[in-house]
Amino acid sequence: MPEAEVPLDGLLERLQSGSKWLTTRSEQLYEADVTYDKEFDDLLHMWDELESALRVVHNYEHCVFGEDQHCPDDTVVSCAACIRA
């Protein structure tokens, strides 16, 4: 299904789970003293693209974790709404 057809809830769920995966993977890479991981880099780029689609296609202005929410403090990615806050 093209991104434009992905419902808002689906994009938010993907961004939330992606944030959790990226954070966990970052911790694993740090513990293993890995300086570069292509899978991590690719998924980080995809996360950024999905967030951009969320903002453009759905005109969404809140945190990806929900209205009146904030990205977790320990995450390796923060959404544009939290960065602006």
PDB file with SEQRES, HELIX, SHEET and CRYST1 records, atoms N, CA, C and O in Angstrom:
SEQRES   1 A   85  MET PRO GLU ALA GLU VAL PRO LEU ASP GLY LEU LEU GLU          
SEQRES   2 A   85  ARG LEU GLN SER GLY SER LYS TRP LEU THR THR ARG SER          
SEQRES   3 A   85  GLU GLN LEU TYR GLU ALA ASP VAL THR TYR ASP LYS GLU          
SEQRES   4 A   85  PHE ASP ASP LEU LEU HIS MET TRP ASP GLU LEU GLU SER          
SEQRES   5 A   85  ALA LEU ARG VAL VAL HIS ASN TYR GLU HIS CYS VAL PHE          
SEQRES   6 A   85  GLY GLU ASP GLN HIS CYS PRO ASP ASP THR VAL VAL SER          
SEQRES   7 A   85  CYS ALA ALA CYS ILE ARG ALA                                  
HELIX    1 AA1 GLU A    3  GLU A    5  5                                   3    
HELIX    2 AA2 LEU A    8  GLU A   31  1                                  24    
HELIX    3 AA3 LYS A   38  VAL A   57  1                                  20    
HELIX    4 AA4 ALA A   80  ARG A   84  1                                   5    
CRYST1    1.000    1.000    1.000  90.00  90.00  90.00 P 1           1          
ATOM      1  N   MET A   1       0.847  -1.175   0.000  1.00  0.00           N  
ATOM      2  CA  MET A   1       0.000   0.000   0.000  1.00  0.00           C  
ATOM      3  C   MET A   1       0.892   1.238   0.000  1.00  0.00           C  
ATOM      4  O   MET A   1       1.789   1.336   0.837  1.00  0.00           O  
ATOM      5  N   PRO A   2       0.673   2.188  -0.914  1.00  0.00           N  
ATOM      6  CA  PRO A   2       1.474   3.415  -0.917  1.00  0.00           C  
ATOM      7  C   PRO A   2       1.304   4.179   0.389  1.00  0.00           C  
ATOM      8  O   PRO A   2       0.258   4.104   1.033  1.00  0.00           O  
ATOM      9  N   GLU A   3       2.353   4.921   0.776  1.00  0.00           N  
ATOM     10  CA  GLU A   3       2.313   5.658   2.045  1.00  0.00           C  
ATOM     11  C   GLU A   3       1.102   6.563   2.154  1.00  0.00           C  
ATOM     12  O   GLU A   3       0.533   6.701   3.238  1.00  0.00           O  
ATOM     13  N   ALA A   4       0.687   7.194   1.037  1.00  0.00           N  
ATOM     14  CA  ALA A   4      -0.443   8.112   1.080  1.00  0.00           C  
ATOM     15  C   ALA A   4      -1.717   7.406   1.510  1.00  0.00           C  
ATOM     16  O   ALA A   4      -2.645   8.047   2.003  1.00  0.00           O  
ATOM     17  N   GLU A   5      -1.773   6.078   1.326  1.00  0.00           N  
ATOM     18  CA  GLU A   5      -2.956   5.319   1.680  1.00  0.00           C  
ATOM     19  C   GLU A   5      -2.857   4.699   3.076  1.00  0.00           C  
ATOM     20  O   GLU A   5      -3.831   4.117   3.555  1.00  0.00           O  
ATOM     21  N   VAL A   6      -1.719   4.809   3.728  1.00  0.00           N  
ATOM     22  CA  VAL A   6      -1.561   4.248   5.064  1.00  0.00           C  
ATOM     23  C   VAL A   6      -2.322   5.136   6.039  1.00  0.00           C  
ATOM     24  O   VAL A   6      -2.088   6.343   6.090  1.00  0.00           O  
ATOM     25  N   PRO A   7      -3.235   4.548   6.817  1.00  0.00           N  
ATOM     26  CA  PRO A   7      -3.990   5.360   7.767  1.00  0.00           C  
ATOM     27  C   PRO A   7      -3.084   5.974   8.832  1.00  0.00           C  
ATOM     28  O   PRO A   7      -2.002   5.464   9.124  1.00  0.00           O  
ATOM     29  N   LEU A   8      -3.546   7.063   9.393  1.00  0.00           N  
ATOM     30  CA  LEU A   8      -2.787   7.779  10.414  1.00  0.00           C  
ATOM     31  C   LEU A   8      -2.353   6.850  11.533  1.00  0.00           C  
ATOM     32  O   LEU A   8      -1.185   6.866  11.922  1.00  0.00           O  
ATOM     33  N   ASP A   9      -3.263   6.041  12.059  1.00  0.00           N  
ATOM     34  CA  ASP A   9      -2.909   5.128  13.152  1.00  0.00           C  
ATOM     35  C   ASP A   9      -1.801   4.162  12.752  1.00  0.00           C  
ATOM     36  O   ASP A   9      -0.943   3.830  13.570  1.00  0.00           O  
ATOM     37  N   GLY A  10      -1.813   3.712  11.504  1.00  0.00           N  
ATOM     38  CA  GLY A  10      -0.775   2.800  11.027  1.00  0.00           C  
ATOM     39  C   GLY A  10       0.592   3.458  10.994  1.00  0.00           C  
ATOM     40  O   GLY A  10       1.588   2.845  11.378  1.00  0.00           O  
ATOM     41  N   LEU A  11       0.648   4.707  10.538  1.00  0.00           N  
ATOM     42  CA  LEU A  11       1.924   5.420  10.525  1.00  0.00           C  
ATOM     43  C   LEU A  11       2.431   5.664  11.934  1.00  0.00           C  
ATOM     44  O   LEU A  11       3.619   5.496  12.209  1.00  0.00           O  
ATOM     45  N   LEU A  12       1.529   6.063  12.830  1.00  0.00           N  
ATOM     46  CA  LEU A  12       1.946   6.312  14.215  1.00  0.00           C  
ATOM     47  C   LEU A  12       2.481   5.038  14.862  1.00  0.00           C  
ATOM     48  O   LEU A  12       3.496   5.075  15.557  1.00  0.00           O  
ATOM     49  N   GLU A  13       1.808   3.913  14.638  1.00  0.00           N  
ATOM     50  CA  GLU A  13       2.272   2.638  15.199  1.00  0.00           C  
ATOM     51  C   GLU A  13       3.648   2.274  14.653  1.00  0.00           C  
ATOM     52  O   GLU A  13       4.517   1.830  15.403  1.00  0.00           O  
ATOM     53  N   ARG A  14       3.851   2.459  13.345  1.00  0.00           N  
ATOM     54  CA  ARG A  14       5.145   2.140  12.737  1.00  0.00           C  
ATOM     55  C   ARG A  14       6.247   3.032  13.288  1.00  0.00           C  
ATOM     56  O   ARG A  14       7.358   2.565  13.540  1.00  0.00           O  
ATOM     57  N   LEU A  15       5.947   4.309  13.474  1.00  0.00           N  
ATOM     58  CA  LEU A  15       6.947   5.232  14.018  1.00  0.00           C  
ATOM     59  C   LEU A  15       7.261   4.915  15.472  1.00  0.00           C  
ATOM     60  O   LEU A  15       8.420   4.977  15.882  1.00  0.00           O  
ATOM     61  N   GLN A  16       6.253   4.578  16.249  1.00  0.00           N  
ATOM     62  CA  GLN A  16       6.477   4.228  17.657  1.00  0.00           C  
ATOM     63  C   GLN A  16       7.317   2.964  17.775  1.00  0.00           C  
ATOM     64  O   GLN A  16       8.280   2.922  18.540  1.00  0.00           O  
ATOM     65  N   SER A  17       6.951   1.936  17.018  1.00  0.00           N  
ATOM     66  CA  SER A  17       7.726   0.692  17.107  1.00  0.00           C  
ATOM     67  C   SER A  17       9.123   0.881  16.518  1.00  0.00           C  
ATOM     68  O   SER A  17      10.085   0.281  16.998  1.00  0.00           O  
ATOM     69  N   GLY A  18       9.238   1.710  15.484  1.00  0.00           N  
ATOM     70  CA  GLY A  18      10.545   2.001  14.911  1.00  0.00           C  
ATOM     71  C   GLY A  18      11.443   2.733  15.899  1.00  0.00           C  
ATOM     72  O   GLY A  18      12.639   2.453  15.981  1.00  0.00           O  
ATOM     73  N   SER A  19      10.875   3.659  16.641  1.00  0.00           N  
ATOM     74  CA  SER A  19      11.632   4.384  17.661  1.00  0.00           C  
ATOM     75  C   SER A  19      12.182   3.415  18.703  1.00  0.00           C  
ATOM     76  O   SER A  19      13.340   3.513  19.109  1.00  0.00           O  
ATOM     77  N   LYS A  20      11.349   2.492  19.124  1.00  0.00           N  
ATOM     78  CA  LYS A  20      11.771   1.507  20.132  1.00  0.00           C  
ATOM     79  C   LYS A  20      12.862   0.589  19.564  1.00  0.00           C  
ATOM     80  O   LYS A  20      13.846   0.292  20.242  1.00  0.00           O  
ATOM     81  N   TRP A  21      12.678   0.145  18.315  1.00  0.00           N  
ATOM     82  CA  TRP A  21      13.667  -0.740  17.699  1.00  0.00           C  
ATOM     83  C   TRP A  21      15.005  -0.018  17.547  1.00  0.00           C  
ATOM     84  O   TRP A  21      16.053  -0.567  17.885  1.00  0.00           O  
ATOM     85  N   LEU A  22      14.964   1.213  17.039  1.00  0.00           N  
ATOM     86  CA  LEU A  22      16.201   1.978  16.839  1.00  0.00           C  
ATOM     87  C   LEU A  22      16.935   2.197  18.155  1.00  0.00           C  
ATOM     88  O   LEU A  22      18.163   2.114  18.201  1.00  0.00           O  
ATOM     89  N   THR A  23      16.205   2.473  19.212  1.00  0.00           N  
ATOM     90  CA  THR A  23      16.834   2.686  20.514  1.00  0.00           C  
ATOM     91  C   THR A  23      17.482   1.404  21.022  1.00  0.00           C  
ATOM     92  O   THR A  23      18.623   1.420  21.485  1.00  0.00           O  
ATOM     93  N   THR A  24      16.759   0.302  20.936  1.00  0.00           N  
ATOM     94  CA  THR A  24      17.304  -0.984  21.372  1.00  0.00           C  
ATOM     95  C   THR A  24      18.532  -1.358  20.548  1.00  0.00           C  
ATOM     96  O   THR A  24      19.550  -1.785  21.092  1.00  0.00           O  
ATOM     97  N   ARG A  25      18.426  -1.196  19.233  1.00  0.00           N  
ATOM     98  CA  ARG A  25      19.547  -1.548  18.350  1.00  0.00           C  
ATOM     99  C   ARG A  25      20.757  -0.649  18.619  1.00  0.00           C  
ATOM    100  O   ARG A  25      21.894  -1.120  18.601  1.00  0.00           O  
ATOM    101  N   SER A  26      20.522   0.610  18.864  1.00  0.00           N  
ATOM    102  CA  SER A  26      21.614   1.534  19.172  1.00  0.00           C  
ATOM    103  C   SER A  26      22.358   1.096  20.433  1.00  0.00           C  
ATOM    104  O   SER A  26      23.587   1.137  20.483  1.00  0.00           O  
ATOM    105  N   GLU A  27      21.609   0.681  21.441  1.00  0.00           N  
ATOM    106  CA  GLU A  27      22.227   0.205  22.684  1.00  0.00           C  
ATOM    107  C   GLU A  27      23.059  -1.047  22.428  1.00  0.00           C  
ATOM    108  O   GLU A  27      24.155  -1.188  22.970  1.00  0.00           O  
ATOM    109  N   GLN A  28      22.534  -1.966  21.592  1.00  0.00           N  
ATOM    110  CA  GLN A  28      23.261  -3.185  21.262  1.00  0.00           C  
ATOM    111  C   GLN A  28      24.559  -2.859  20.520  1.00  0.00           C  
ATOM    112  O   GLN A  28      25.609  -3.434  20.808  1.00  0.00           O  
ATOM    113  N   LEU A  29      24.476  -1.940  19.569  1.00  0.00           N  
ATOM    114  CA  LEU A  29      25.661  -1.561  18.799  1.00  0.00           C  
ATOM    115  C   LEU A  29      26.697  -0.891  19.687  1.00  0.00           C  
ATOM    116  O   LEU A  29      27.895  -1.128  19.537  1.00  0.00           O  
ATOM    117  N   TYR A  30      26.241  -0.059  20.607  1.00  0.00           N  
ATOM    118  CA  TYR A  30      27.155   0.611  21.532  1.00  0.00           C  
ATOM    119  C   TYR A  30      27.879  -0.413  22.410  1.00  0.00           C  
ATOM    120  O   TYR A  30      29.094  -0.341  22.596  1.00  0.00           O  
ATOM    121  N   GLU A  31      27.115  -1.364  22.943  1.00  0.00           N  
ATOM    122  CA  GLU A  31      27.711  -2.397  23.798  1.00  0.00           C  
ATOM    123  C   GLU A  31      28.706  -3.251  23.036  1.00  0.00           C  
ATOM    124  O   GLU A  31      29.694  -3.714  23.606  1.00  0.00           O  
ATOM    125  N   ALA A  32      28.453  -3.465  21.740  1.00  0.00           N  
ATOM    126  CA  ALA A  32      29.348  -4.273  20.919  1.00  0.00           C  
ATOM    127  C   ALA A  32      30.473  -3.435  20.305  1.00  0.00           C  
ATOM    128  O   ALA A  32      31.314  -3.956  19.572  1.00  0.00           O  
ATOM    129  N   ASP A  33      30.481  -2.138  20.609  1.00  0.00           N  
ATOM    130  CA  ASP A  33      31.480  -1.207  20.097  1.00  0.00           C  
ATOM    131  C   ASP A  33      31.496  -1.177  18.566  1.00  0.00           C  
ATOM    132  O   ASP A  33      32.560  -1.115  17.949  1.00  0.00           O  
ATOM    133  N   VAL A  34      30.311  -1.221  17.965  1.00  0.00           N  
ATOM    134  CA  VAL A  34      30.158  -1.148  16.511  1.00  0.00           C  
ATOM    135  C   VAL A  34      29.960   0.318  16.135  1.00  0.00           C  
ATOM    136  O   VAL A  34      29.086   0.989  16.683  1.00  0.00           O  
ATOM    137  N   THR A  35      30.765   0.808  15.211  1.00  0.00           N  
ATOM    138  CA  THR A  35      30.681   2.223  14.845  1.00  0.00           C  
ATOM    139  C   THR A  35      29.719   2.485  13.690  1.00  0.00           C  
ATOM    140  O   THR A  35      29.235   3.607  13.543  1.00  0.00           O  
ATOM    141  N   TYR A  36      29.433   1.478  12.870  1.00  0.00           N  
ATOM    142  CA  TYR A  36      28.503   1.656  11.754  1.00  0.00           C  
ATOM    143  C   TYR A  36      27.752   0.364  11.513  1.00  0.00           C  
ATOM    144  O   TYR A  36      28.334  -0.720  11.510  1.00  0.00           O  
ATOM    145  N   ASP A  37      26.432   0.495  11.308  1.00  0.00           N  
ATOM    146  CA  ASP A  37      25.581  -0.644  10.997  1.00  0.00           C  
ATOM    147  C   ASP A  37      24.626  -0.216   9.887  1.00  0.00           C  
ATOM    148  O   ASP A  37      23.778   0.650  10.102  1.00  0.00           O  
ATOM    149  N   LYS A  38      24.754  -0.810   8.709  1.00  0.00           N  
ATOM    150  CA  LYS A  38      23.939  -0.417   7.563  1.00  0.00           C  
ATOM    151  C   LYS A  38      22.457  -0.585   7.837  1.00  0.00           C  
ATOM    152  O   LYS A  38      21.667   0.282   7.464  1.00  0.00           O  
ATOM    153  N   GLU A  39      22.058  -1.672   8.475  1.00  0.00           N  
ATOM    154  CA  GLU A  39      20.641  -1.888   8.766  1.00  0.00           C  
ATOM    155  C   GLU A  39      20.096  -0.757   9.645  1.00  0.00           C  
ATOM    156  O   GLU A  39      19.016  -0.228   9.386  1.00  0.00           O  
ATOM    157  N   PHE A  40      20.844  -0.396  10.675  1.00  0.00           N  
ATOM    158  CA  PHE A  40      20.432   0.696  11.545  1.00  0.00           C  
ATOM    159  C   PHE A  40      20.318   1.989  10.750  1.00  0.00           C  
ATOM    160  O   PHE A  40      19.324   2.705  10.875  1.00  0.00           O  
ATOM    161  N   ASP A  41      21.309   2.292   9.944  1.00  0.00           N  
ATOM    162  CA  ASP A  41      21.320   3.512   9.142  1.00  0.00           C  
ATOM    163  C   ASP A  41      20.136   3.544   8.173  1.00  0.00           C  
ATOM    164  O   ASP A  41      19.474   4.572   8.035  1.00  0.00           O  
ATOM    165  N   ASP A  42      19.872   2.428   7.507  1.00  0.00           N  
ATOM    166  CA  ASP A  42      18.749   2.357   6.570  1.00  0.00           C  
ATOM    167  C   ASP A  42      17.415   2.556   7.286  1.00  0.00           C  
ATOM    168  O   ASP A  42      16.549   3.281   6.796  1.00  0.00           O  
ATOM    169  N   LEU A  43      17.249   1.924   8.428  1.00  0.00           N  
ATOM    170  CA  LEU A  43      15.988   2.046   9.152  1.00  0.00           C  
ATOM    171  C   LEU A  43      15.824   3.425   9.791  1.00  0.00           C  
ATOM    172  O   LEU A  43      14.701   3.913   9.921  1.00  0.00           O  
ATOM    173  N   LEU A  44      16.901   4.042  10.181  1.00  0.00           N  
ATOM    174  CA  LEU A  44      16.836   5.415  10.677  1.00  0.00           C  
ATOM    175  C   LEU A  44      16.355   6.352   9.564  1.00  0.00           C  
ATOM    176  O   LEU A  44      15.519   7.227   9.789  1.00  0.00           O  
ATOM    177  N   HIS A  45      16.892   6.153   8.375  1.00  0.00           N  
ATOM    178  CA  HIS A  45      16.475   6.958   7.218  1.00  0.00           C  
ATOM    179  C   HIS A  45      14.988   6.708   6.913  1.00  0.00           C  
ATOM    180  O   HIS A  45      14.245   7.650   6.636  1.00  0.00           O  
ATOM    181  N   MET A  46      14.562   5.448   6.963  1.00  0.00           N  
ATOM    182  CA  MET A  46      13.168   5.116   6.708  1.00  0.00           C  
ATOM    183  C   MET A  46      12.256   5.760   7.759  1.00  0.00           C  
ATOM    184  O   MET A  46      11.181   6.260   7.429  1.00  0.00           O  
ATOM    185  N   TRP A  47      12.690   5.744   9.028  1.00  0.00           N  
ATOM    186  CA  TRP A  47      11.911   6.357  10.100  1.00  0.00           C  
ATOM    187  C   TRP A  47      11.702   7.844   9.808  1.00  0.00           C  
ATOM    188  O   TRP A  47      10.597   8.368   9.952  1.00  0.00           O  
ATOM    189  N   ASP A  48      12.765   8.505   9.401  1.00  0.00           N  
ATOM    190  CA  ASP A  48      12.693   9.926   9.072  1.00  0.00           C  
ATOM    191  C   ASP A  48      11.735  10.174   7.907  1.00  0.00           C  
ATOM    192  O   ASP A  48      10.949  11.121   7.940  1.00  0.00           O  
ATOM    193  N   GLU A  49      11.797   9.331   6.884  1.00  0.00           N  
ATOM    194  CA  GLU A  49      10.899   9.464   5.735  1.00  0.00           C  
ATOM    195  C   GLU A  49       9.435   9.237   6.143  1.00  0.00           C  
ATOM    196  O   GLU A  49       8.546   9.955   5.683  1.00  0.00           O  
ATOM    197  N   LEU A  50       9.189   8.254   6.993  1.00  0.00           N  
ATOM    198  CA  LEU A  50       7.824   8.000   7.463  1.00  0.00           C  
ATOM    199  C   LEU A  50       7.293   9.176   8.276  1.00  0.00           C  
ATOM    200  O   LEU A  50       6.127   9.551   8.154  1.00  0.00           O  
ATOM    201  N   GLU A  51       8.153   9.747   9.100  1.00  0.00           N  
ATOM    202  CA  GLU A  51       7.691  10.898   9.876  1.00  0.00           C  
ATOM    203  C   GLU A  51       7.367  12.064   8.957  1.00  0.00           C  
ATOM    204  O   GLU A  51       6.374  12.759   9.168  1.00  0.00           O  
ATOM    205  N   SER A  52       8.184  12.286   7.949  1.00  0.00           N  
ATOM    206  CA  SER A  52       7.909  13.355   6.989  1.00  0.00           C  
ATOM    207  C   SER A  52       6.583  13.109   6.271  1.00  0.00           C  
ATOM    208  O   SER A  52       5.800  14.036   6.066  1.00  0.00           O  
ATOM    209  N   ALA A  53       6.336  11.863   5.895  1.00  0.00           N  
ATOM    210  CA  ALA A  53       5.067  11.523   5.241  1.00  0.00           C  
ATOM    211  C   ALA A  53       3.891  11.778   6.178  1.00  0.00           C  
ATOM    212  O   ALA A  53       2.853  12.286   5.755  1.00  0.00           O  
ATOM    213  N   LEU A  54       4.054  11.427   7.436  1.00  0.00           N  
ATOM    214  CA  LEU A  54       3.011  11.663   8.433  1.00  0.00           C  
ATOM    215  C   LEU A  54       2.657  13.153   8.481  1.00  0.00           C  
ATOM    216  O   LEU A  54       1.481  13.515   8.505  1.00  0.00           O  
ATOM    217  N   ARG A  55       3.653  13.988   8.495  1.00  0.00           N  
ATOM    218  CA  ARG A  55       3.443  15.435   8.611  1.00  0.00           C  
ATOM    219  C   ARG A  55       2.850  16.020   7.319  1.00  0.00           C  
ATOM    220  O   ARG A  55       1.980  16.888   7.382  1.00  0.00           O  
ATOM    221  N   VAL A  56       3.310  15.556   6.162  1.00  0.00           N  
ATOM    222  CA  VAL A  56       2.852  16.105   4.894  1.00  0.00           C  
ATOM    223  C   VAL A  56       1.483  15.544   4.502  1.00  0.00           C  
ATOM    224  O   VAL A  56       0.561  16.305   4.207  1.00  0.00           O  
ATOM    225  N   VAL A  57       1.351  14.229   4.498  1.00  0.00           N  
ATOM    226  CA  VAL A  57       0.131  13.588   4.015  1.00  0.00           C  
ATOM    227  C   VAL A  57      -1.040  13.811   4.963  1.00  0.00           C  
ATOM    228  O   VAL A  57      -2.157  14.088   4.525  1.00  0.00           O  
ATOM    229  N   HIS A  58      -0.783  13.689   6.252  1.00  0.00           N  
ATOM    230  CA  HIS A  58      -1.868  13.795   7.235  1.00  0.00           C  
ATOM    231  C   HIS A  58      -1.899  15.140   7.957  1.00  0.00           C  
ATOM    232  O   HIS A  58      -2.760  15.371   8.806  1.00  0.00           O  
ATOM    233  N   ASN A  59      -0.957  16.034   7.620  1.00  0.00           N  
ATOM    234  CA  ASN A  59      -0.879  17.344   8.274  1.00  0.00           C  
ATOM    235  C   ASN A  59      -0.868  17.197   9.792  1.00  0.00           C  
ATOM    236  O   ASN A  59      -1.510  17.966  10.507  1.00  0.00           O  
ATOM    237  N   TYR A  60      -0.136  16.208  10.269  1.00  0.00           N  
ATOM    238  CA  TYR A  60      -0.070  15.874  11.694  1.00  0.00           C  
ATOM    239  C   TYR A  60       0.951  16.770  12.381  1.00  0.00           C  
ATOM    240  O   TYR A  60       2.076  16.907  11.899  1.00  0.00           O  
ATOM    241  N   GLU A  61       0.578  17.380  13.497  1.00  0.00           N  
ATOM    242  CA  GLU A  61       1.451  18.336  14.174  1.00  0.00           C  
ATOM    243  C   GLU A  61       1.915  17.893  15.556  1.00  0.00           C  
ATOM    244  O   GLU A  61       2.708  18.592  16.186  1.00  0.00           O  
ATOM    245  N   HIS A  62       1.440  16.749  16.042  1.00  0.00           N  
ATOM    246  CA  HIS A  62       1.736  16.322  17.410  1.00  0.00           C  
ATOM    247  C   HIS A  62       2.896  15.329  17.438  1.00  0.00           C  
ATOM    248  O   HIS A  62       3.440  14.955  16.398  1.00  0.00           O  
ATOM    249  N   CYS A  63       3.259  14.914  18.642  1.00  0.00           N  
ATOM    250  CA  CYS A  63       4.273  13.879  18.820  1.00  0.00           C  
ATOM    251  C   CYS A  63       3.791  12.573  18.187  1.00  0.00           C  
ATOM    252  O   CYS A  63       2.591  12.298  18.156  1.00  0.00           O  
ATOM    253  N   VAL A  64       4.724  11.780  17.687  1.00  0.00           N  
ATOM    254  CA  VAL A  64       4.350  10.494  17.092  1.00  0.00           C  
ATOM    255  C   VAL A  64       3.801   9.524  18.139  1.00  0.00           C  
ATOM    256  O   VAL A  64       3.185   8.520  17.782  1.00  0.00           O  
ATOM    257  N   PHE A  65       4.015   9.808  19.413  1.00  0.00           N  
ATOM    258  CA  PHE A  65       3.457   8.968  20.472  1.00  0.00           C  
ATOM    259  C   PHE A  65       2.072   9.433  20.900  1.00  0.00           C  
ATOM    260  O   PHE A  65       1.464   8.835  21.787  1.00  0.00           O  
ATOM    261  N   GLY A  66       1.568  10.496  20.278  1.00  0.00           N  
ATOM    262  CA  GLY A  66       0.206  10.944  20.512  1.00  0.00           C  
ATOM    263  C   GLY A  66       0.125  12.391  20.962  1.00  0.00           C  
ATOM    264  O   GLY A  66       1.103  12.981  21.421  1.00  0.00           O  
ATOM    265  N   GLU A  67      -1.056  12.936  20.818  1.00  0.00           N  
ATOM    266  CA  GLU A  67      -1.303  14.313  21.237  1.00  0.00           C  
ATOM    267  C   GLU A  67      -1.035  14.433  22.729  1.00  0.00           C  
ATOM    268  O   GLU A  67      -1.402  13.550  23.504  1.00  0.00           O  
ATOM    269  N   ASP A  68      -0.404  15.508  23.123  1.00  0.00           N  
ATOM    270  CA  ASP A  68      -0.032  15.765  24.523  1.00  0.00           C  
ATOM    271  C   ASP A  68       0.975  14.750  25.064  1.00  0.00           C  
ATOM    272  O   ASP A  68       1.094  14.583  26.278  1.00  0.00           O  
ATOM    273  N   GLN A  69       1.699  14.073  24.170  1.00  0.00           N  
ATOM    274  CA  GLN A  69       2.748  13.130  24.557  1.00  0.00           C  
ATOM    275  C   GLN A  69       4.099  13.707  24.138  1.00  0.00           C  
ATOM    276  O   GLN A  69       4.174  14.751  23.490  1.00  0.00           O  
ATOM    277  N   HIS A  70       5.155  13.008  24.520  1.00  0.00           N  
ATOM    278  CA  HIS A  70       6.509  13.418  24.157  1.00  0.00           C  
ATOM    279  C   HIS A  70       7.326  12.158  23.895  1.00  0.00           C  
ATOM    280  O   HIS A  70       7.128  11.139  24.556  1.00  0.00           O  
ATOM    281  N   CYS A  71       8.239  12.225  22.936  1.00  0.00           N  
ATOM    282  CA  CYS A  71       9.120  11.088  22.682  1.00  0.00           C  
ATOM    283  C   CYS A  71       9.866  10.751  23.972  1.00  0.00           C  
ATOM    284  O   CYS A  71      10.223  11.652  24.732  1.00  0.00           O  
ATOM    285  N   PRO A  72      10.104   9.462  24.226  1.00  0.00           N  
ATOM    286  CA  PRO A  72      10.830   9.070  25.444  1.00  0.00           C  
ATOM    287  C   PRO A  72      12.183   9.762  25.534  1.00  0.00           C  
ATOM    288  O   PRO A  72      12.842  10.001  24.522  1.00  0.00           O  
ATOM    289  N   ASP A  73      12.583  10.077  26.752  1.00  0.00           N  
ATOM    290  CA  ASP A  73      13.864  10.751  26.973  1.00  0.00           C  
ATOM    291  C   ASP A  73      15.056   9.914  26.526  1.00  0.00           C  
ATOM    292  O   ASP A  73      16.080  10.460  26.116  1.00  0.00           O  
ATOM    293  N   ASP A  74      14.926   8.590  26.603  1.00  0.00           N  
ATOM    294  CA  ASP A  74      16.056   7.723  26.291  1.00  0.00           C  
ATOM    295  C   ASP A  74      16.077   7.240  24.836  1.00  0.00           C  
ATOM    296  O   ASP A  74      16.853   6.346  24.500  1.00  0.00           O  
ATOM    297  N   THR A  75      15.249   7.811  23.982  1.00  0.00           N  
ATOM    298  CA  THR A  75      15.199   7.379  22.596  1.00  0.00           C  
ATOM    299  C   THR A  75      16.362   7.968  21.781  1.00  0.00           C  
ATOM    300  O   THR A  75      16.900   9.020  22.126  1.00  0.00           O  
ATOM    301  N   VAL A  76      16.734   7.287  20.716  1.00  0.00           N  
ATOM    302  CA  VAL A  76      17.789   7.813  19.851  1.00  0.00           C  
ATOM    303  C   VAL A  76      17.212   8.680  18.736  1.00  0.00           C  
ATOM    304  O   VAL A  76      17.960   9.341  18.016  1.00  0.00           O  
ATOM    305  N   VAL A  77      15.887   8.683  18.588  1.00  0.00           N  
ATOM    306  CA  VAL A  77      15.212   9.541  17.606  1.00  0.00           C  
ATOM    307  C   VAL A  77      14.125  10.326  18.321  1.00  0.00           C  
ATOM    308  O   VAL A  77      13.459   9.815  19.222  1.00  0.00           O  
ATOM    309  N   SER A  78      13.961  11.544  17.916  1.00  0.00           N  
ATOM    310  CA  SER A  78      12.871  12.377  18.419  1.00  0.00           C  
ATOM    311  C   SER A  78      12.146  12.944  17.219  1.00  0.00           C  
ATOM    312  O   SER A  78      12.765  13.316  16.222  1.00  0.00           O  
ATOM    313  N   CYS A  79      10.844  13.008  17.322  1.00  0.00           N  
ATOM    314  CA  CYS A  79      10.056  13.513  16.204  1.00  0.00           C  
ATOM    315  C   CYS A  79      10.177  15.035  16.119  1.00  0.00           C  
ATOM    316  O   CYS A  79      10.638  15.690  17.053  1.00  0.00           O  
ATOM    317  N   ALA A  80       9.757  15.571  14.993  1.00  0.00           N  
ATOM    318  CA  ALA A  80       9.870  17.011  14.746  1.00  0.00           C  
ATOM    319  C   ALA A  80       9.085  17.815  15.766  1.00  0.00           C  
ATOM    320  O   ALA A  80       9.527  18.894  16.161  1.00  0.00           O  
ATOM    321  N   ALA A  81       7.932  17.323  16.204  1.00  0.00           N  
ATOM    322  CA  ALA A  81       7.132  18.055  17.191  1.00  0.00           C  
ATOM    323  C   ALA A  81       7.888  18.169  18.518  1.00  0.00           C  
ATOM    324  O   ALA A  81       7.846  19.217  19.162  1.00  0.00           O  
ATOM    325  N   CYS A  82       8.562  17.127  18.923  1.00  0.00           N  
ATOM    326  CA  CYS A  82       9.308  17.151  20.185  1.00  0.00           C  
ATOM    327  C   CYS A  82      10.582  17.989  20.055  1.00  0.00           C  
ATOM    328  O   CYS A  82      10.999  18.634  21.017  1.00  0.00           O  
ATOM    329  N   ILE A  83      11.182  17.982  18.911  1.00  0.00           N  
ATOM    330  CA  ILE A  83      12.375  18.797  18.700  1.00  0.00           C  
ATOM    331  C   ILE A  83      12.005  20.276  18.769  1.00  0.00           C  
ATOM    332  O   ILE A  83      12.761  21.084  19.309  1.00  0.00           O  
ATOM    333  N   ARG A  84      10.843  20.628  18.224  1.00  0.00           N  
ATOM    334  CA  ARG A  84      10.392  22.033  18.242  1.00  0.00           C  
ATOM    335  C   ARG A  84       9.970  22.467  19.639  1.00  0.00           C  
ATOM    336  O   ARG A  84      10.022  23.656  19.954  1.00  0.00           O  
ATOM    337  N   ALA A  85       9.551  21.522  20.486  1.00  0.00           N  
ATOM    338  CA  ALA A  85       9.021  21.880  21.807  1.00  0.00           C  
ATOM    339  C   ALA A  85      10.107  22.363  22.745  1.00  0.00           C  
ATOM    340  O   ALA A  85       9.824  22.703  23.894  1.00  0.00           O  
TER     341      ALA A  85                                                      
END                                                                             
